[in-house]
Amino acid sequence: MPSSTVVSFAGGDVSGSSTVARVESTPAGVVVVVDATPFHPVDHTWPDQPGDGGEIAQDGSSVRVSEAVMAAVSDEGEFAVASDIPVKRGAAGWTWLVGHPLEGESPSWLVEGARVELSVDSSRRAGLSRGHTACHLASLALDLALADLWRKDPGEDALGNPNFEGKANQSSRIHVDGAVDEYRLGKSLRRAGFDTETFATTLAEREAAINAQLAEWVASGASSRVVTEGSTIVDRRTWHCELPEGTAEILCGGTHVASLAEFVSISVTLDLTDPQLLVMTTRAVPAS
């Protein structure tokens, strides 16, 4: 059986050497799998952070990687990529891999067993890392700003506040220096004890409270990192941020900044145009 891909993006790596494990032709093009990679792949079941782009090179020749994706091989030998994978990441009976889709044709030197150099678009990675850290901080600040609106206990978030994020979030999309999160404010949330009416009438002050909290956290320059339980793509990874209120720990497969000093500011806007749907847009301004 093949081994799961070893990954180094959690520690911030953007380059590395590896051996080509397989080159697969798929309906979407050629996908390359290597033994170890610095590329972060987009998750096929919760695609919040986009996959890294970059290059695979050998002896001065290179080929572009469009966006790294999840790939998997079943125990019966079925190879599947991205949304074609029929099971969730980590499911038994599958070996989990990082796929590197190529832009254009596969060069003749890119064959199984070849030693290659991998390099990630580091500027885009840095922007996505800022976007992902900002997204988590914004969700924690949102939870805190809405804490008084719960009549029942919805469970706790990573800082011990009522977990609005966990109860209501239906999608999260991270981009360079920002994110967009959507929260469903329907009957099920009201039944869970959330006061949607008061929230709607106090939207502006909630937004102001979130932004004030984010400003405090950015000013703290808190350290931020990803802690891993193993070296492969399916091993658990957790984001840790040592905020003044305590260390926040959130299960997370993405990449993050090393310190909140990498931001000038993080701010959000709240949109409740549809009373059933809160849209939170997060914007980060990077330090120069």
C-alpha positions as CSV (number, residue, x, y, z in Angstrom):
1,M,0.0,0.0,0.0
2,P,1.2,3.6,-0.7
3,S,1.9,5.9,2.3
4,S,0.0,9.1,3.0
5,T,1.7,12.2,1.9
6,V,4.1,13.9,4.4
7,V,3.3,17.6,4.6
8,S,5.4,20.5,6.0
9,F,3.1,23.5,5.4
10,A,2.0,23.6,9.0
11,G,5.4,24.8,10.0
12,G,5.4,27.4,7.4
13,D,7.5,25.6,4.7
14,V,7.1,26.9,1.2
15,S,9.8,24.7,-0.5
16,G,11.2,21.2,-0.4
17,S,12.7,18.3,-2.3
18,S,10.8,15.0,-2.9
19,T,10.3,11.9,-5.0
20,V,7.5,11.6,-7.4
21,A,5.2,8.8,-6.3
22,R,2.7,8.8,-9.1
23,V,1.6,10.8,-12.2
24,E,-2.1,10.4,-12.9
25,S,-4.1,11.5,-15.9
26,T,-7.6,12.6,-14.8
27,P,-10.5,14.3,-16.6
28,A,-9.3,17.6,-15.2
29,G,-5.7,17.1,-16.3
30,V,-2.5,15.6,-15.0
31,V,-2.2,15.3,-11.2
32,V,1.2,14.6,-9.6
33,V,1.7,13.0,-6.2
34,V,5.0,13.2,-4.3
35,D,6.2,11.5,-1.1
36,A,6.4,14.8,0.8
37,T,5.3,18.3,0.0
38,P,5.1,21.9,1.3
39,F,1.9,22.5,-0.6
40,H,-1.3,23.0,1.3
41,P,-4.3,21.4,-0.5
42,V,-7.8,22.6,-0.5
43,D,-10.0,20.2,1.6
44,H,-12.7,18.5,-0.5
45,T,-15.2,18.4,2.4
46,W,-14.7,21.8,4.0
47,P,-13.0,23.9,1.3
48,D,-12.4,27.0,3.4
49,Q,-8.7,27.8,2.5
50,P,-7.7,27.5,-1.1
51,G,-4.9,25.2,-2.1
52,D,-1.4,26.5,-2.7
53,G,-0.1,27.1,-6.3
54,G,3.5,27.1,-7.3
55,E,6.0,25.0,-9.3
56,I,7.6,21.6,-9.6
57,A,11.1,21.7,-11.0
58,Q,14.1,19.6,-12.0
59,D,17.5,20.7,-13.4
60,G,16.3,24.1,-14.5
61,S,13.0,23.0,-16.0
62,S,9.7,23.6,-14.3
63,V,6.0,23.2,-14.6
64,R,3.2,25.2,-12.8
65,V,0.9,23.7,-10.2
66,S,-2.5,25.4,-10.3
67,E,-3.9,24.6,-6.9
68,A,-3.0,21.7,-4.7
69,V,-5.9,19.4,-3.9
70,M,-6.7,16.3,-1.8
71,A,-6.3,13.0,-3.4
72,A,-6.9,9.4,-2.2
73,V,-6.3,5.8,-3.2
74,S,-8.7,3.1,-2.0
75,D,-7.5,-0.2,-0.8
76,E,-8.8,-1.6,-4.1
77,G,-6.6,0.8,-6.0
78,E,-9.2,3.4,-7.0
79,F,-7.5,6.9,-7.4
80,A,-9.8,9.9,-6.7
81,V,-9.1,13.6,-6.7
82,A,-10.9,16.6,-5.0
83,S,-14.7,16.5,-5.1
84,D,-14.6,13.0,-6.7
85,I,-13.3,11.5,-3.5
86,P,-16.4,9.7,-2.2
87,V,-15.5,9.7,1.5
88,K,-14.4,12.3,4.1
89,R,-10.7,12.8,4.8
90,G,-9.3,10.2,7.0
91,A,-11.9,7.5,6.3
92,A,-10.7,4.0,6.7
93,G,-9.9,2.0,3.5
94,W,-8.2,4.9,1.8
95,T,-4.7,6.3,1.7
96,W,-4.6,10.1,1.8
97,L,-2.5,12.2,-0.5
98,V,-1.8,15.7,-1.7
99,G,-2.4,16.1,-5.4
100,H,-0.6,18.7,-7.5
101,P,-2.6,19.5,-10.7
102,L,-0.4,20.7,-13.5
103,E,-1.1,23.7,-15.8
104,G,-0.7,22.2,-19.2
105,E,1.0,19.0,-20.3
106,S,3.3,16.9,-18.1
107,P,7.0,17.2,-19.1
108,S,9.0,14.1,-19.9
109,W,11.2,14.4,-16.8
110,L,8.2,14.3,-14.5
111,V,7.9,10.5,-13.9
112,E,7.5,8.1,-11.0
113,G,10.8,7.9,-9.0
114,A,12.1,11.3,-10.2
115,R,13.6,13.7,-7.6
116,V,12.1,17.1,-7.9
117,E,12.1,20.5,-6.2
118,L,8.7,21.9,-5.0
119,S,8.1,25.6,-4.4
120,V,4.9,27.3,-3.3
121,D,3.9,30.8,-4.3
122,S,5.0,32.3,-1.0
123,S,3.3,35.7,-1.4
124,R,-0.1,34.1,-1.9
125,R,0.5,31.6,0.9
126,A,1.4,34.5,3.3
127,G,-1.8,36.3,2.3
128,L,-3.9,33.2,2.8
129,S,-2.3,32.5,6.2
130,R,-3.2,36.1,7.3
131,G,-6.7,35.5,6.0
132,H,-7.1,32.3,7.9
133,T,-5.8,33.6,11.2
134,A,-8.0,36.7,10.8
135,C,-11.0,34.5,10.2
136,H,-10.5,32.5,13.4
137,L,-9.9,35.7,15.4
138,A,-13.0,37.3,13.9
139,S,-15.1,34.2,14.8
140,L,-13.9,34.3,18.4
141,A,-14.6,38.0,18.7
142,L,-18.1,37.4,17.2
143,D,-18.8,34.7,19.8
144,L,-17.8,37.1,22.6
145,A,-19.9,40.0,21.1
146,L,-23.0,37.8,21.0
147,A,-22.5,36.0,24.3
148,D,-25.4,37.9,26.1
149,L,-27.9,36.8,23.4
150,W,-28.1,33.1,24.5
151,R,-30.9,31.8,26.7
152,K,-29.6,28.3,26.6
153,D,-26.0,26.9,26.7
154,P,-24.8,26.3,23.1
155,G,-21.4,24.9,24.2
156,E,-18.2,26.8,24.6
157,D,-15.7,28.1,21.9
158,A,-11.9,28.0,22.3
159,L,-12.0,30.9,24.8
160,G,-14.9,29.6,26.8
161,N,-17.6,31.9,25.3
162,P,-20.9,30.7,24.0
163,N,-20.2,29.0,20.6
164,F,-22.3,30.9,18.1
165,E,-19.7,30.0,15.4
166,G,-20.1,26.3,16.0
167,K,-23.9,26.5,16.1
168,A,-24.6,28.8,13.1
169,N,-21.7,28.8,10.7
170,Q,-22.7,27.2,7.3
171,S,-19.7,28.3,5.2
172,S,-16.3,29.9,5.4
173,R,-14.3,31.1,2.5
174,I,-10.8,32.4,3.1
175,H,-8.9,34.6,0.6
176,V,-5.8,36.6,0.6
177,D,-6.0,39.0,3.6
178,G,-9.6,38.2,4.5
179,A,-12.5,35.9,4.6
180,V,-16.3,35.7,4.2
181,D,-18.4,33.6,6.7
182,E,-22.1,32.9,6.5
183,Y,-24.3,32.0,9.5
184,R,-27.8,30.6,9.3
185,L,-30.2,32.5,11.7
186,G,-33.2,30.2,11.3
187,K,-35.7,28.4,13.5
188,S,-33.2,25.9,14.7
189,L,-30.9,28.6,16.1
190,R,-33.8,30.2,17.9
191,R,-34.9,26.9,19.3
192,A,-31.3,26.5,20.6
193,G,-31.8,29.7,22.6
194,F,-30.4,32.5,20.5
195,D,-32.2,35.9,20.5
196,T,-32.1,36.7,16.8
197,E,-34.5,39.7,17.2
198,T,-32.3,41.6,19.6
199,F,-29.3,40.7,17.5
200,A,-30.9,42.3,14.5
201,T,-31.7,45.6,16.3
202,T,-28.2,45.9,17.8
203,L,-26.2,44.9,14.7
204,A,-24.1,48.1,14.6
205,E,-23.0,47.9,18.2
206,R,-22.1,44.2,17.9
207,E,-19.9,45.0,14.9
208,A,-18.2,47.8,16.8
209,A,-17.6,45.5,19.8
210,I,-16.0,42.9,17.5
211,N,-13.7,45.4,15.9
212,A,-12.7,46.8,19.3
213,Q,-11.8,43.3,20.4
214,L,-9.9,42.6,17.3
215,A,-7.9,45.8,17.7
216,E,-6.9,44.7,21.2
217,W,-5.8,41.3,20.0
218,V,-3.7,42.7,17.1
219,A,-2.1,45.2,19.5
220,S,-1.1,42.3,21.8
221,G,1.2,40.8,19.1
222,A,0.2,37.4,20.3
223,S,2.1,34.3,19.0
224,S,0.2,32.0,16.6
225,R,1.2,28.6,15.4
226,V,-0.1,25.2,14.1
227,V,0.5,22.2,16.4
228,T,0.6,18.8,14.6
229,E,0.0,15.3,15.9
230,G,1.9,13.7,13.1
231,S,3.6,14.5,9.8
232,T,1.0,13.3,7.2
233,I,-1.9,15.1,5.6
234,V,-4.4,13.1,7.7
235,D,-2.8,13.8,11.1
236,R,-4.7,16.3,13.3
237,R,-3.5,19.9,13.3
238,T,-4.6,22.6,15.8
239,W,-4.2,26.3,15.6
240,H,-2.9,27.8,18.8
241,C,-3.0,31.5,19.6
242,E,-1.8,32.9,22.9
243,L,-4.3,35.7,23.4
244,P,-4.4,37.8,26.5
245,E,-7.5,36.0,27.7
246,G,-5.8,32.6,27.3
247,T,-4.6,30.3,24.6
248,A,-7.2,29.6,21.9
249,E,-7.0,26.1,20.3
250,I,-9.0,25.3,17.3
251,L,-8.8,22.2,15.1
252,C,-7.6,23.5,11.7
253,G,-6.1,22.0,8.6
254,G,-4.9,25.3,7.2
255,T,-1.9,27.7,7.5
256,H,-1.5,30.6,9.8
257,V,0.8,33.6,10.7
258,A,3.5,33.2,13.3
259,S,2.4,36.3,15.2
260,L,-0.4,38.9,15.3
261,A,2.4,41.5,14.8
262,E,2.0,40.5,11.1
263,F,-1.2,42.6,11.1
264,V,-1.7,46.4,11.1
265,S,-5.4,45.7,11.7
266,I,-8.2,43.1,11.4
267,S,-11.8,44.3,11.0
268,V,-15.2,43.0,10.1
269,T,-18.5,44.1,8.6
270,L,-21.7,42.4,9.5
271,D,-24.5,42.2,6.9
272,L,-28.0,41.1,7.8
273,T,-29.8,42.1,4.5
274,D,-31.4,38.6,4.7
275,P,-32.7,38.3,8.2
276,Q,-32.1,34.6,8.0
277,L,-28.5,34.9,7.0
278,L,-25.6,36.8,8.7
279,V,-22.7,37.5,6.4
280,M,-19.4,38.5,8.2
281,T,-16.7,39.9,5.9
282,T,-13.2,40.0,7.5
283,R,-10.5,42.2,6.2
284,A,-6.8,42.1,7.3
285,V,-4.3,44.9,6.7
286,P,-0.8,43.3,6.7
287,A,2.2,44.9,8.4
288,S,4.8,46.0,5.9
